[in-house]
Amino acid sequence: MSELPLTTLMIFLPLAGGLLLLFVGDADEAGRGRVRAISMAFALAALAVSAAVYAGFRENFAGMQFIERAEWIPRFGISYYVGLDGISLPLILLTTFLTPIVLLYSWNEVEKRVRLYHMALLFLETAMLGVFVSLDFFLFYVFWEGMLIPMYLIIGVWGGPRRIYAAVKFFLYTMVGSVLMLVAILWLYFETGAETFDILVHLDKPVHYALQGWLFAAFALSFAIKVPIFPFHTWLPDAHVEAPTAGSVILAGVLLKMGTYGLMRLAMPLFPTAARDFALLFMALAVIGIIYGALVAMVQDDIKKLVAYSSVSHLGFVVLGLFSFNLLGASGGVLQMVNHGVSTGALFLIVGMMYSRRHTRLIADFGGIARVMPAFAVFFVITSLSSIGLPGLNGFVGEFTILAGAFSRSPFFAVVAASGVVLAAIYMLWMLQRVLFGGDPSPANLGLRDLGVREWCVLVPLVALMFGMGLYPKPILSKIEPSAKAWVEQVNRRVLHVQTPPEAPAPRLARTRSQKTVRP
Amino acid sequence: MTPTFPVIHWPYLLPVIFVVSGAVAVLLWDTFSRSRDRTFLAALTLATLAAAGSATLSALPGLPGGAVSFGGMYIFDRFTGFVFILVLIASFISVLIASAQMSLDETPAGEYFALILFATSGMMLMAGTRNLLMIFIGLEILSLSLYVLAGYLRFDLRGNEAALKYFLLGSFAAGFLLFGMAMIYGAAGSVDLSRITTHLNAHPLSRNPAFMLGLGFIIVGLGFKVAAVPFNMWTPDVYEGAPTAVTAFMSVGPKAAAFAAFFRVVLMVAGYAGENFTTVLWVMAALTMTAGNLVAIWQTNIKRMLAFSSIAHAGYILVALVAAQKGAALATGGFLYYLLVYSFMNLGAFCVVVASGWGGGERTGIADYAGMGYTRPVLAAAMAIFMVSLAGLPPTGGFVAKLYIFSAAIKAGYVWLAVVAVLNSVVAVYYYLRLIVVMYMQEPADGENQAAAGSARVSSYAFAALLLAVIGTLELGIFPGAVMEFALRSGVLLN
């Protein structure tokens, strides 16, 4: 491994690119070209660094790697502390991979406020990567909130007709959850007596059983809103439908994973006992989400809404896997996060391509366009099948492992969830049939041009990844597994220090204690 | 009894001496000099404030626990020092904003700057004393200057209304404050806080009606000054009616000084006053945050919105006050840090209001900001930073400040108060972000006006003020370590 601080470099390259854009004008076409080129260069550089991280990643090692640490606010136990393991690595790669793709996609699509748009995307990339590598609560929270403003701008400035409503709703929903998490973080900071924001230290410190429920609830609420777990999903269709294509791709591809990643990295291992207590609830909500999302997706007449609701359904699988508390569920969960990012990201891009041609996303406006756009149809079919979970494509590996894991925990939920796969096949194939095949293309669709070079370049890497991960998932699974194994041990550990629960209700616990500090 | 000459630590008095003599100098220059050059007067004022600031800074290292002069009438400890610096920075930026405000150009400059300096000295005296009477005197020096400043645009009806309203309600509140002090004097036999504590140690007075009523009246009087609910009724009208530069000044410095006095009084008597006293402050904090934020949502005038937002911020600071009673330096440090950040971001926001105007007017309606992100990108970006910081989002100072206060509250065991506070900050996000929505997500409303506005230049005063405010807001958010530490060390009050 080299001496370069790769993790830091990877996180801050996009930020540097975004700041550089401040000095590039976007008044004329040449300036806009420069803005696009610079953004792409920095995004590709981040991708290259993440590839170097992937290459240098130590397999068969469960702990954190590529650790970098510097003092930040020592008095309060806050440090700049980053590192990654087999759980975060796939998500990091997903982020650095999707960002250049959406930049490429937006190359000719976004003509308004080009500079601000690229700055927002690059800042967003930094924040997303930061969340995945932060090993310090303070840093984590800064990046976590840092994602909000760029996404808010992306939805609110370049979105559809109801963009402002959707942007504000997205912001407020996420904010409610995250401020409660902040309180929980601070409580944890004082209650454990560690007075440090170091996540790894807290992961090793068992939390008092009486507090676990409260703290877990605060963390889990924040992440459940982000995932979103039913019934906190109502912001998602609005945000997805109103966001511009690139926003939808990033939102579905990466931002939703923040929720499941947070559950996995923080909420569950920090408070394992509470997580186990709540497991049944979460599995039930996950299964409800799977079925509900699929059923609602089935009746949509807007393709983008359909894909949005399918996300609710797919993320339900991830949650189901995590709350199975076993290796299959966990590694399947991580894999499924990546799979969903790739296939749903691709679906949103495809919907975007349809929209930019016809300025409509209604299924009824299309029909038989496979004849007009054969290449497009091929990509659309492959992506949809990947989303359904057809064997040989990526979706299958993840969903199958999750269901296997869930089955050993609770056959009932696994069986019900499996019916979600069938429902997914129904709504996707039905939609495909109506859009691509069903009858002759209407006159308005006859003149549609097939994919351009740029669109080929956008879709080919995604589809290649779908096949790659579907046929030979070992390279990525072998990196996930050691960390997932360690994670399973962590969340299954019994609380060794079974303390007697405090006699007072939790909030007053500290107050009674602090009576002795009353001033003389 | 032989009369003794009181101990006086002159070096620690220098900051106040500088400010007062600066004020006199500005007045005299304005009276006797033939050229009434605004620029020179502004420079003189700024130099005075800078000199006082450096005197404070140079007095701080090597300061023992604190220095008591005039038998407690004037005390200089680290807490005082921090508040001095804060108040001086706030006045400094306010002077810059006032110089940038065009509608003030036609008004006499000398009095304006002299009044700002006198108000500053009043604030410093309030923060640097443990004597109740001195707090009152400081408050009156401050308030009298502010009453005049609020109505400084003599021919502006709203300004006159604001001044009168402020004066009437302010005098009423001052009456409460003084009456409360008198009662405490009656009960405890002194107006010196440290003697009062000595007395309380010997004779618990938590059931003495005069003492408790006195404390209650003091809460009313100071609550009025910091605009805590339910003593906030004057705030929106006065903030809206006063010249924007005065509003900016009023929303920061006086609040800081009143809170400093509030802290001193409450921390001295906390522990003697009983649980009910804490409950009163707890409820006041929760009410102030909630009412301020909920009402701010509905405002269409940015000055009114910022008025309610400043009420909400007073609520957050009251959270620190509640927590500080448990004797945690963390809470007092958080309070100081919060005030510092608040000064930068709030003054910055008002400065944008002043600087983004055109043709002698100001952008006071929130709708006037439509599309400003594209017609005046720099000002809009600065405003966006201030709004994000006021909303308490990272990576700005507002976030670190909130974190600081909330962690103090949680450490002191007030988890539910912290929950109320964070949920409030979600409500606040709504109206702060609305400005960003208007600036970036709406098209400019009136093409002609916007074109005129786009060609308007930002004056160099406004630019300097904005630069200071932006740097302060971001620096305190990204590299907060040193100042947090400084605030924490300043959080130990001299008894």
Boltz contact constraints between the chains, C-beta under 6 A:
constraints:
  - contact:
      token1: [A, 73]
      token2: [B, 481]
      max_distance: 6.0
  - contact:
      token1: [A, 75]
      token2: [B, 485]
      max_distance: 6.0
  - contact:
      token1: [A, 142]
      token2: [B, 394]
      max_distance: 6.0
  - contact:
      token1: [A, 142]
      token2: [B, 395]
      max_distance: 6.0
  - contact:
      token1: [A, 145]
      token2: [B, 393]
      max_distance: 6.0
  - contact:
      token1: [A, 145]
      token2: [B, 394]
      max_distance: 6.0
  - contact:
      token1: [A, 156]
      token2: [B, 441]
      max_distance: 6.0
  - contact:
      token1: [A, 157]
      token2: [B, 440]
      max_distance: 6.0
  - contact:
      token1: [A, 157]
      token2: [B, 441]
      max_distance: 6.0
  - contact:
      token1: [A, 164]
      token2: [B, 437]
      max_distance: 6.0
  - contact:
      token1: [A, 164]
      token2: [B, 441]
      max_distance: 6.0
  - contact:
      token1: [A, 175]
      token2: [B, 426]
      max_distance: 6.0
  - contact:
      token1: [A, 175]
      token2: [B, 429]
      max_distance: 6.0
  - contact:
      token1: [A, 176]
      token2: [B, 426]
      max_distance: 6.0
  - contact:
      token1: [A, 179]
      token2: [B, 422]
      max_distance: 6.0
  - contact:
      token1: [A, 179]
      token2: [B, 426]
      max_distance: 6.0
  - contact:
      token1: [A, 183]
      token2: [B, 418]
      max_distance: 6.0
  - contact:
      token1: [A, 183]
      token2: [B, 419]
      max_distance: 6.0
  - contact:
      token1: [A, 183]
      token2: [B, 422]
      max_distance: 6.0
  - contact:
      token1: [A, 186]
      token2: [B, 407]
      max_distance: 6.0
  - contact:
      token1: [A, 186]
      token2: [B, 410]
      max_distance: 6.0
  - contact:
      token1: [A, 187]
      token2: [B, 410]
      max_distance: 6.0
  - contact:
      token1: [A, 190]
      token2: [B, 410]
      max_distance: 6.0
  - contact:
      token1: [A, 190]
      token2: [B, 411]
      max_distance: 6.0
  - contact:
      token1: [A, 507]
      token2: [B, 415]
      max_distance: 6.0
  - contact:
      token1: [A, 507]
      token2: [B, 416]
      max_distance: 6.0
  - contact:
      token1: [A, 510]
      token2: [B, 413]
      max_distance: 6.0
  - contact:
      token1: [A, 511]
      token2: [B, 413]
      max_distance: 6.0
  - contact:
      token1: [A, 514]
      token2: [B, 326]
      max_distance: 6.0
  - contact:
      token1: [A, 514]
      token2: [B, 413]
      max_distance: 6.0
  - contact:
      token1: [A, 517]
      token2: [B, 326]
      max_distance: 6.0
  - contact:
      token1: [A, 517]
      token2: [B, 327]
      max_distance: 6.0
  - contact:
      token1: [A, 518]
      token2: [B, 271]
      max_distance: 6.0
  - contact:
      token1: [A, 519]
      token2: [B, 271]
      max_distance: 6.0
  - contact:
      token1: [A, 519]
      token2: [B, 327]
      max_distance: 6.0
